[in-house]
């Protein structure tokens, strides 16, 4: 440890760049992808459980496709190919400008929707079927029954799992550095390469990710215990 330079980490400008620029990008992307993923994942889950078979098959095919692909491959595909596909669709000669931020947001929402869909599908199926029939007996259609009776209970049952998936999402955001997005890991990589302090910087990044993820995991455990007590 004699050659370990702590000054490479404690430098004020470095910390500001890491947390003000890098961590802000990471947290913002995590929150947007979580909200979008839960919203579209819930719609996909309701489509999969619906009685209209073509729609259920379409939703199932999308979920199975996304869950079968590596996230880093989806990021690369969207960032490099979509601009050319967009130009071909609208008849432009030059690729459509998408940008790393837009690519990250759309990619993560698309990808996480598939995982949140399966979580929500399990939550919906955990609700007794009799409550669905009771909604129908009151004159509610499928969507109103889901929105007013089933989904509120499903969200409560699945809250710990949803939060656990969000922790995984927070960790997965580090993959965006491969398209030169300045997330927390991307900012650390740029500083490490600039100062030739790869060991110090990547060790610091690992400690920060561990501290945040472990703290959130303990919070999820507390929430799970409180939900169990209420039951």
NORJO-V84821 format. One line per field, one symbol per residue. ss: DSSP state (a for helix, b for strand, c for the rest). phi: phi as a letter, one per 20 degrees, with the letter a starting at -180 (. if undefined). A space follows every 50 residues. Layout:
ss: ???
phi: ???
//
This chain:
ss: ccccccaaaacaaaaaaaaaaaaaaaaaaaaaaaaaaaaaaaaaaaaaac ccaaaaaaaaaaaaaaaaccaaaaaaaaaaaaaaaaaaaaccccccccca aaaaaaaaaaaaaaaaaaaaaaaaacccaaaaaaaaaccccaaaaaaaaa aaaaaaaaaaaaaaaaaaaaaaaaaaaaaccccaaaaaaaaaaaaccaaa aaaaaaaaaaaaaaaaaaaaaaaaaaaaaac
phi: .fefefffeegfffffffefefffffffffffffffffffffffffffef eefgfffffffffffffedfgfffffgffeeggffffffeneeegffdnf ffffffffffffgfffgfffffffffegfffffffffeneegfffffede fgffgffegffffffffffgffffffffdmfeefffffffffffelcfff fffffffffffffffffffffffffffffff
//
